């Protein structure tokens, strides 16, 4: 796109509200992450479980603790899919990553890192940090307890 066309496009979208851009960005990130995870044979929940298990073995309650109560059965079923795929092993009451699971998790992390880098590719670091700070402030102003 040439500079003239980019200026016209920017002007046309300049008046759209913050909620529009947050919704658009969140939707695009979610779709791209889901597609990347699907390429690796994972759901987002399974990716979160692999990440949780990276630090240490965990009980099923600990692995699924971050999921809403109504999703706990689904999350537990997805954890058992990771066991069936030999990415996670059960040792007594604890779930732990296998070497295969650890390698898969590393490959997925690299893919997600590439996606993050692509998303902010031409954005100066200070603009990115300012954007994050502004979004945290907005979240805090709207009542987010951890912002």
N, C-alpha and C positions, 0 to 999 in steps of 0.2 A: 504494500500500500504506500503510495507516495505521501509526502508531508502534507500537501494540500488536502488530500482525501482524509488523512488522519485527523487534521484540525477540524474539518467539517464533522466527522464522526464523533470526535470528542465533544464538540459544541452541542451536538444533538442529544447526547446522553448526559451532559453536565447537570441538568436539572432533576435527574432521577434521585429519589431519596436513598438514604443509607440502607434501609431495609431491603430495597431492591437489590443492591450490590451484595449485601450479606447473603441473601437468599440465593442469588445467582452463583456466587462463589462457592457457597457450601454445597449446592447441588452439583456443580462441576467437580469439586474435589471428591465428593462422595462417589460419584459415578466413575471417575478415573481410578480411585483406590479400589473400588469393587471390581472393576475390570482387571486391574493388575492382580488382585488377590485371586480372582477366578482363574487367571492364567496359571497360577501356582496351585490350583486345586483347593483353595481355602475360602472360608467365609470370613467376614470381618470379626465375628465372635471368635473363631478359631485362631485368627491372627493375634487377637488380644490375649488369648489363652497361652499361645506360644511365648508371647512377650512376658507374661506373668511368670511362666515357668523358667525363663532364662536365668533368673537370679537364684532360685532354689526350688527343691521339690515342695509341692503344696498338696493339701487335701482337696477333695472335690469341692468342699464348701469354700475354701480359700480361692480356688481357681474361678469359681462362678460367682464370687461375692460382688463383683462389679456390675452384675446384670440385674435388671429389674426382677422382682419376685415372680412376676407372671411369666418371665422368660427362663426361669431357672431349670425347668425340665428340658426345654429346648437346648439350653447351654450345656447341660449335662450330657444330652445325646450327642451334641457336637464334640464334646470332650472325648467321648467314647469312640467317635469316628476317628479322632486323632490316634487313639490307642490301636484301633483296627488297621490304620495306615502305617503303624509302627513308627510314628513320629513322637509318640508319648508312650511311656511304659508305666505300669502300676507296680509299685514296690510297697507291699503292705497296704497302708491306708493313704499312701502318698503317690502323686503323679509326678513324673520327672521326664524331661526331654531325653530322647535317645540321640545318638550321634546324627542319625538321619534327620530327626526333627530340628536339631540345632542348626545343621547345614541348611535345611529348608528355610528356617526362620531367618538366617543370615541372608539368603538369596532374596527373600521377600523384603527384608529391611533395606537392602540395596536398591530394589526396585522402587520402594516407597521414597527413599532418599532422592532418587533420580527424579521422581514426580514432584517432590517438594522443590528441588532445585529448578526444575522446569517452570513451576508455578511462579517463582519469584525471580526468574532468570535475569530480566532487565531492570529490576527494581533495586535502586541503591540500598545498601544495608541499613543506612540511617532512616530511610523512608519505611522500610519493613519494620524496624524497631519502633518507630513512631506510630505506625499503624497498629501494632500489637498493643502498645501502651494505651492508645486511644480506645481500642476495643475493650481492654480490661477495665478502663475507667467507665465506659458506658455500661458494661456488665455490672460493675460495682454500684453505679448510680441506680441501676434498675433492680438491685437487691441480690445479686449473686454473692453468696457468702464467702467464696474463696478467691474472688477477683482482686 
